[in-house]
Each structure stands twice: as C-alpha cells, then as structure tokens.
Amino acid sequence: MDWDKLRIFHAVAEKGSLTHAGETLRLSQSAVSRQIRALEESLSTTLFHRHARGLILTEQGELLFEATSQMIRRLDAAAARIRDSEDEVLGELRVTTTTGFGTLWLAPRLAKLYAKYPALKIDLMLEERVMDLPMREADVAIRMKEPTQADLIRKRLMQIRMRLYATPEYLAAHGTPTSMDDFTKHRLICQHAGTPQVAAGAQLSADLMSHEIQSTLTVNNYFGVLQAVLNHLGIGVLPDYLTADFPALVRVLPDVESADVPVFIAYPEELRHSKRVAAFRDFITEEIAAYRKQHQQS
C-alpha cells in the first residue's frame, strides 16, 4: 500500500474531517479527498461513513486505523532511537505515573534533571490508567504495582504505605487521637472509595470509613487530600513519601497503615539504549536513594 495514502488516511481518521486533516498535512481538501477515494478503491472497501457532522470510521476503517497507529508508534520509536545515537541528551520523553506521585513527589524534583539536561522535553502524563508502554503510549512509567506487560524492562524502586497525618495546628485545636475510639470524633480526609487508586490505599480508607466517623471529606486524588490536611481540616490518609517534603506533618495512630505498595519504573525493551530513558532512570534512582536515606533518618 502507498504510505502517503495511509498517512493521509490516518490524519483524516484522527481529525474526523477532510478539512482539518488537510490543514494538518498542508493539503487542499480536494487533494485529501482524492487520496482517500483512491485508497478505498485499491482496497475495494469503504473506510468512512460520511455525514453532515464529519467522518466516522467503518469497521474496515477501524481495522486500518489500528494498523496505521501501530506503524506510526513504531516509526516514532525508531526515530527516537536514531536521535539517541547522539551524545547529547535532548528531545521529548513521555513519562506516565499516578496523579499523586507525579504532583507531590516527582514534579518538585524535576528541576534537578532539567539543570543537568536543559534540552530535555518531558511530557508528564498523570493519570491512574495504566498506559500501554509496548504500544508506545508513553516511554517510561512509574507504577504503584509490578508491571505485567511483556517486553518491558522493570526495576523496583521502593515501597510505600498509606498512613494517617495531620498538622500540629489541627491536633492542638482538636486533640490527638490515641485509639480508633478517639478517631471517630475527628474529620477524616481521604480519597473516595470509587476513585481509581492503589488497592492498599482504598482498603485502608474503606476500613476507616467503616467506623462511625464524625465528619469526612473525600477527594479524588492525594494532592487534594494533602491540601485539605495542610489547611488543618482534619486527619488525612496520605502516602508516606510526603514526609520527606512536609516534615511538619504529624503521624497519627502509628499502628494504622496500609499494606506495602511497591513502586516500579518500567520502559519498553526497545528503549533499553535510549539516552533520554537512561538519564531519567538514573535521576529517579538517585532521588529514591536520597529519599530512602532521609526517610530512614526521620
């Protein structure tokens, strides 16, 4: 098949419009339309349903779009590997991790990485969904469980636990609970049970919610929980990696905590020799080592 036609087809499928695809490709609408018709004729099939609101892929079009998407990801990977043959660490690196870890631990530390590699372009994608690394949805992932996808290089970085924290100001005003019987008189701040999160954290929150808590505040990510705790609203369920950057937080009920949550870094086997990936991996490893040292001393 003609790659130019496939490239134009892919752009039309992504944009859902001949006009918008033409703008992206710098081609006229009529030129794009001719190429799509020629591709349909060569395949003896219809690739799009046409209606007033735009174009929708047919079943055959969906199959072709899946194939062209894979081709483009592979080409992007090849281009990345070619660029990585240079001595300098530069270009784009797509990193995915959870909202909590990305906002509260990773992002504040990236200044050190940029200081070392100022030409690096990081696309930080924060969401609870596990992105498909072999399909190149991201280059590197930091995950709160061991990756199960094939063809991944993975390394365990550390383990964390969800624990209860409050500010000294809140505890001075409301008292420090010494048992769960005391805790029921306080406001609990945690992620809502239906929010995508690590199983251990969800289980701890569910266990706490099973008691007759006087007042609660639920948020859909740990960044929100932390902000509420820092503003003295109550006692929050938070990951213990926060204590390094927020040493004033006071741990409440030390016997109450989640099960261990392993933290892994993973990236596709085909990026084993990527200089950008290696630079990021080494940076994370060094920061984790520094965190562990500080955590052990505190």
CORNORHU-V101109 format. One record per pair of residues at least 12 apart in sequence whose C-alpha atoms are under 7 Angstrom apart, sorted by the first residue. I is the first residue (numbers start at 1). J is the second residue. D is the distance in whole Angstrom. If there is no record, write none. Layout:
# CORNORHU-V101109
i & j & d
I & J & D
I & J & D
This chain:
# CORNORHU-V101109
i & j & d
5 & 35 & 6
5 & 36 & 7
5 & 39 & 6
6 & 68 & 7
8 & 32 & 7
9 & 36 & 6
10 & 65 & 6
10 & 68 & 6
13 & 57 & 7
16 & 54 & 6
16 & 55 & 5
16 & 56 & 7
17 & 54 & 6
17 & 55 & 6
18 & 32 & 6
18 & 33 & 7
46 & 58 & 7
47 & 60 & 6
47 & 61 & 4
48 & 61 & 6
73 & 135 & 7
73 & 136 & 6
81 & 274 & 6
84 & 274 & 6
84 & 275 & 6
89 & 117 & 6
89 & 120 & 7
89 & 275 & 6
89 & 276 & 6
90 & 119 & 5
90 & 120 & 4
90 & 276 & 7
91 & 119 & 7
91 & 120 & 5
91 & 121 & 5
92 & 120 & 6
92 & 121 & 4
92 & 122 & 6
92 & 123 & 7
93 & 121 & 6
93 & 122 & 5
93 & 123 & 6
93 & 139 & 6
93 & 276 & 7
94 & 122 & 6
94 & 123 & 5
94 & 124 & 6
94 & 138 & 5
94 & 139 & 5
94 & 140 & 6
95 & 123 & 6
95 & 124 & 5
95 & 125 & 6
95 & 138 & 6
95 & 139 & 6
95 & 140 & 5
95 & 141 & 6
96 & 124 & 6
96 & 125 & 5
96 & 126 & 6
96 & 138 & 6
96 & 140 & 6
96 & 141 & 5
96 & 142 & 6
97 & 125 & 7
97 & 126 & 5
97 & 127 & 6
97 & 141 & 6
97 & 142 & 5
97 & 143 & 6
98 & 126 & 5
98 & 127 & 5
98 & 128 & 5
99 & 126 & 5
99 & 127 & 5
99 & 128 & 7
99 & 221 & 7
100 & 221 & 6
100 & 222 & 5
100 & 223 & 6
102 & 126 & 6
103 & 223 & 7
104 & 223 & 7
113 & 283 & 7
128 & 196 & 6
128 & 197 & 7
133 & 267 & 7
133 & 268 & 6
134 & 151 & 7
134 & 268 & 6
139 & 267 & 6
140 & 266 & 6
140 & 267 & 5
141 & 265 & 6
141 & 266 & 5
141 & 267 & 6
142 & 263 & 7
142 & 264 & 6
142 & 265 & 5
142 & 266 & 6
143 & 263 & 6
143 & 264 & 5
143 & 265 & 6
144 & 198 & 7
144 & 261 & 6
144 & 262 & 6
144 & 263 & 5
144 & 264 & 6
145 & 261 & 7
145 & 262 & 5
145 & 263 & 6
145 & 264 & 7
146 & 264 & 6
151 & 268 & 6
151 & 269 & 5
152 & 266 & 6
152 & 267 & 6
152 & 268 & 5
152 & 269 & 5
153 & 266 & 5
153 & 267 & 5
153 & 268 & 6
153 & 269 & 6
154 & 264 & 7
154 & 265 & 6
154 & 266 & 4
154 & 267 & 7
155 & 264 & 5
155 & 265 & 5
155 & 266 & 7
156 & 263 & 6
156 & 264 & 4
156 & 265 & 7
157 & 263 & 6
157 & 264 & 5
157 & 265 & 7
157 & 288 & 7
158 & 262 & 6
158 & 263 & 5
159 & 260 & 6
159 & 261 & 5
159 & 262 & 4
159 & 263 & 6
160 & 239 & 7
160 & 240 & 6
160 & 241 & 7
160 & 260 & 6
160 & 261 & 5
160 & 262 & 6
161 & 239 & 6
161 & 240 & 6
161 & 257 & 7
161 & 258 & 5
161 & 259 & 6
161 & 260 & 5
161 & 261 & 6
162 & 201 & 6
162 & 237 & 6
162 & 238 & 5
162 & 239 & 4
162 & 240 & 6
162 & 257 & 6
162 & 258 & 5
163 & 237 & 5
163 & 238 & 6
163 & 239 & 6
163 & 240 & 6
163 & 256 & 7
163 & 257 & 5
163 & 258 & 7
164 & 235 & 6
164 & 236 & 5
164 & 237 & 5
164 & 238 & 6
164 & 251 & 6
164 & 252 & 5
164 & 253 & 7
165 & 235 & 6
165 & 236 & 5
165 & 237 & 7
165 & 238 & 7
165 & 249 & 6
165 & 250 & 5
165 & 251 & 5
165 & 252 & 5
166 & 229 & 6
166 & 234 & 6
166 & 235 & 5
166 & 236 & 6
166 & 249 & 6
166 & 250 & 5
166 & 251 & 7
166 & 252 & 7
167 & 229 & 7
167 & 230 & 6
167 & 232 & 6
167 & 248 & 7
167 & 249 & 5
167 & 250 & 6
168 & 250 & 7
169 & 232 & 7
170 & 232 & 5
170 & 234 & 7
178 & 253 & 6
179 & 253 & 7
184 & 211 & 7
184 & 212 & 6
184 & 213 & 4
184 & 214 & 6
185 & 213 & 6
185 & 214 & 5
186 & 213 & 7
186 & 214 & 6
186 & 215 & 7
186 & 234 & 7
187 & 213 & 7
187 & 214 & 6
187 & 215 & 5
187 & 216 & 5
187 & 234 & 5
187 & 235 & 6
188 & 215 & 6
188 & 216 & 5
188 & 217 & 6
188 & 234 & 6
188 & 235 & 5
188 & 236 & 6
189 & 216 & 6
189 & 217 & 5
189 & 218 & 6
189 & 225 & 6
189 & 234 & 6
189 & 235 & 6
189 & 236 & 4
189 & 237 & 6
190 & 205 & 6
190 & 217 & 7
190 & 218 & 5
190 & 219 & 6
190 & 225 & 6
190 & 236 & 6
190 & 237 & 5
191 & 218 & 5
191 & 219 & 5
191 & 220 & 5
191 & 221 & 6
191 & 222 & 7
192 & 218 & 5
192 & 219 & 6
192 & 220 & 6
193 & 206 & 7
195 & 220 & 6
200 & 258 & 6
200 & 259 & 6
200 & 261 & 7
201 & 258 & 6
204 & 257 & 7
204 & 258 & 6
222 & 238 & 7
244 & 291 & 7
244 & 294 & 7
244 & 295 & 7
